[in-house]
Amino acid sequence: MNGLTFDIAHLLAGGLVLVSFMMLYQDRLFALINVFAVHAIVLALSVAWQAYIQDAHHLYVTAAIALIFKAIVIPVGLHRIIQRLGIHRDIETAVGIGPTMLAGIGLVTLSMVLMLRVTSGADPLAREDLAFALSIILLGLLVMVTRRNAVSQVVGFMSLENGLVLAATGAKGMPLVVEISVAFSILIAFIVIGVFLFRIRERFDSVDVGALDDYRGEHR
Amino acid sequence: MTAFSLDAVAAILLIPVVAAALLAALPNYRLAAGLNVAASLLTLLAALSLFVTDRPQPGQYLLVDDLNIVFIVLNAFVGFTTSVFSASYIAHELDTGRLTASNLRFYHAMYQIMMFGMNLAFVSNNIGLMWVAVELATLTTVLMVGIYRTHEALEAAWKYFILGSVGIALALFGTILVYMAAQPVVGEGTNAMVWTVLIAHAAHFDPALLNVAFVFLLLGYGTKVGLAPLHAWLPDAHAEGPTPISAVLSGLLLNVALYAVLRFKMLLAASPEAIATGPLMITMGLTSLVFAAFMLYRRRDIKRLFAYSSIEHMGIIVFAFGMGGPLANFAGLLHMVMHSLTKSAIFFTVGHIAQVKGTQNITEIRGLTETHPALGWALVIGVVAIAGLPPSGIFMSEFLVVSSTFARHPFLAVPLVFGILLAFGALLLRLTGVAFGEPRGSTAPAEASYIPMYSHLALVFAAGIYLPPPLVAWFQHVAILLG
């Protein structure tokens, strides 16, 4: 593998981690969704680059799904939902930005140390992709636990799925069945979430998951 | 002959799909409930026919072997009895207006899609396909848990969805790592995800990568098994969804995730340099057992109580498989089957009790054996069985787990027995009030279907007294396969 192709793949995957970090400190819903759209665009570029260097044409489909569905359709849809629900104000973050960023740095370090150590025998590009992918997954989890708003939890979950797609495309020759299934499951997941958001809206006039927290089943 | 057997596999997958399509289009709920029962019965027959026909050669996607037949038949059987129970349960829900006819259309279609997902997870020979199937089954149950659309149901479904998705995402990452480990040995492409190919070559895989993969898979699928500390979704989902769904969640869906863990455990066992998976599973199993046993004491909601009991029993099962060896594996398999049958019977009973009394609050349900003898005694028998008293099948399997632990690691037996006794105490404590206390609440006669619950309980006690030798031989064979 020549240096340039490797560097570009590295740049794109690293960029994805960087965008994940950007999500951590967005305190407005619209901004968060815009950053997610950027995340999806970088993912699409990264997958397309993998498709090009691996000469695996089916990966272009995955890239197109990421671009059209995750970078355009979902952000536009979420914008609409937010407007309709009238919640385009601040996000209530459960944890402050400083500690969140520190936790994020810790998680990325952890995944680098872990993945680079155990994959010493694997192809260098796949190794780095896996390490980046695990970082993105963990950062996605972090977004989910530090937010209390249902929409931002959903965004966190989708960024986590982006990390999975990066891992799947980095694994050379992974069968198409998995990529389609990942894209497909995101679609289903989104429908599920959409349904839930509307139901939650219907019942409580709020999508703040914290508002649901009073119920623990033991206070009847 | 092979073609016929392939048809049996196709049947257990196609019948639910076709039924789901029909049910989605059928507005009449009585007819739909009947069709749901019929489709489940057909699936059960197709599953049973797997025993007698020759098995197809394992392909790139599908596989039938001695291990998964047990799971498939159990799945189809409980799926069938639950559909019978569901028919009488939903009639009451419709009368009281908790569900509407259009809800039911959705509910029935989802029920069959869930059965499809679970069956697909069992017969898949491809770890990617298995993941897709588990995810499908999860999503359908999420939708059904939220079907009442009450405050509590939505919170439960949301929590289940978020935790379940995170679990499933970790499992996918683990799956990708397994592929990465296999790819240099098996070569690129679909073959590196085919389980039978993987296990044949597992000895040459990079052990470090496999280890990390297993940790992710155990955490991911373990979330779905309901292992502590990843169990938070389970009590809510059981308590707030329709009771037939609680029955299939406890009786079947937990098994699906467990099956996935077992498959990967076998994979690691085939690689001599990989870590021993036993200690990890033993730790998680014991933690779940002891934690759930303590939590049982504080429950005030009857469905939540039995949901925690499911966590406890999954803990015992995972512990048994973690111990490994022919005896402990045998005990784990038996316990899994017995737990599925007993717990779904208990949920059938509890579902009708909650309908009759109009509440799930334990303090408001009293003296059932006087007001509703058939339901009350079914609950007594069910709790006696689930608490592990002789002569139930659970007594036998728990006895086997404990005795094999004493023989090999006496120190581990202490927390194990402690947890089992603790849970035993909690369940009997709750049972006395509910079954024998001063009658309280509605005494209206119950319109219940007793056949599913009593047939399950009869099977559990029959197994405790006499296990047919062919079944024992089969389980022993599978236990050796599990290593």
Interface residues (C-beta under 8 A of the other chain):
Chain A: L114 M115 R117 V118 T119 S120 G121 A122 A126 L130 A133 L134 I137 L141 M144 A150 Q153 F157 L160 E161 L164 A167 A168 A171 K172 G173 M174 P175 V177 V178 S181 V182 F184 S185 I188 A189 V192 I193 V195 F196 R199 I200 E202 R203 F204 V209 L212 D213 Y215 G217 E218 R220
Chain B: N126 G128 L129 W131 V132 E135 L136 L139 V142 L143 G146 R149 T150 H151 E152 L154 E155 A157 W158 F161 I162 S165 V166 A169 L170 L172 F173 T175 I176 L177 Y179 M180 Q183 P184 G187 E188 G189 T190 A192 M193 D206 A208 L209 N211 V212 P235 D236 A239 R298 R299 R300 D301 R304 N361
